[in-house]
């Protein structure tokens, strides 16, 4: 399976799990808590598959950057959390950094 596909699945599962973590209210709600456990299990399994062909540094950079941006967007949309200009600029810089690594660096595959 393609490394970028497995990494995308890992990111999506992690974002779902993290969103459910907020909804689990400290693991006091069973359904969101189960989603957290299953979601993180899928996320780490798919990340491990990704690391068969992609370097750990690049995979983790993509994973964390996408997770930060997506979770921030979900927090804003679903939970009414505010994002100020500094947060938006910071996330833009994170995305720019991942793009530089992926488009200009030769270190993504090992």
C-alpha positions in Angstrom: 0.0 0.0 0.0 1.2 3.5 -0.8 3.0 5.3 2.1 1.0 8.5 1.6 -2.3 6.6 1.6 -1.5 4.7 4.9 -0.3 8.0 6.4 -3.5 9.7 5.4 -5.6 7.0 7.0 -3.4 7.3 10.1 -3.9 11.1 10.2 -7.7 10.7 9.7 -8.0 8.1 12.5 -5.9 10.2 14.8 -8.0 13.3 14.2 -11.2 11.3 14.8 -9.8 9.8 18.0 -8.6 13.2 19.3 -12.0 14.7 18.6 -13.6 11.8 20.4 -11.2 12.4 23.3 -12.7 15.8 23.8 -16.2 14.3 23.7 -15.3 11.4 26.0 -15.2 13.9 29.0 -12.2 12.2 30.7 -13.3 8.7 29.5 -16.5 9.0 31.4 -18.7 8.5 28.2 -18.4 4.9 26.8 -19.0 5.5 23.1 -16.6 8.4 22.6 -14.1 6.5 24.8 -14.3 3.4 22.6 -13.8 5.6 19.5 -10.7 7.0 21.1 -9.2 3.6 21.7 -10.1 2.2 18.2 -9.1 5.4 16.4 -5.6 5.6 18.0 -5.1 1.9 17.4 -5.8 2.3 13.7 -3.7 5.5 13.6 -0.6 3.9 15.1 -1.0 0.7 13.0 -1.2 2.7 9.8 1.7 4.9 10.9 3.7 1.8 11.4 2.9 0.6 7.9 4.0 4.1 6.6 7.3 3.8 8.3 8.2 0.8 6.2 9.0 3.0 3.3 9.0 6.6 4.6 11.5 8.1 6.9 10.2 8.6 10.5 11.1 12.3 10.6 9.2 13.2 7.5 6.2 10.9 8.3 6.0 12.5 11.8 6.2 16.0 10.4 3.3 15.4 8.0 1.3 13.5 10.7 1.8 16.3 13.3 1.2 19.2 11.0 -1.9 17.7 9.5 -3.2 16.8 12.9 -2.6 20.3 14.3 -4.4 22.0 11.5 -7.3 19.5 11.3 -7.8 19.4 15.1 -7.7 23.2 15.3 -10.3 23.4 12.5 -12.5 20.9 14.3 -12.1 22.7 17.6 -13.2 25.9 15.9 -16.1 24.4 14.0 -17.4 21.8 16.4 -16.4 23.1 19.8 -16.6 26.9 19.2 -12.9 27.4 20.1 -11.3 30.6 18.8 -8.3 30.9 16.6 -6.5 34.3 16.7 -4.3 35.7 14.0 -1.1 34.3 15.7 -2.5 30.8 15.7 -3.5 31.0 12.0 0.0 32.4 11.1 1.6 29.6 13.1 -0.4 26.9 11.4 0.4 28.4 8.0 4.1 28.2 8.9 3.7 24.6 9.9 2.1 23.8 6.6 4.8 25.7 4.7 7.4 23.7 6.6 5.9 20.4 5.6 5.6 21.5 2.0 9.2 22.4 1.9 10.2 19.1 3.3 8.0 17.2 0.9 8.7 19.2 -2.2 12.3 20.2 -1.9 14.0 17.6 0.3 15.2 14.2 -0.8 14.9 12.8 2.7 11.3 11.6 2.6 12.0 8.0 1.5 14.7 5.8 2.9 
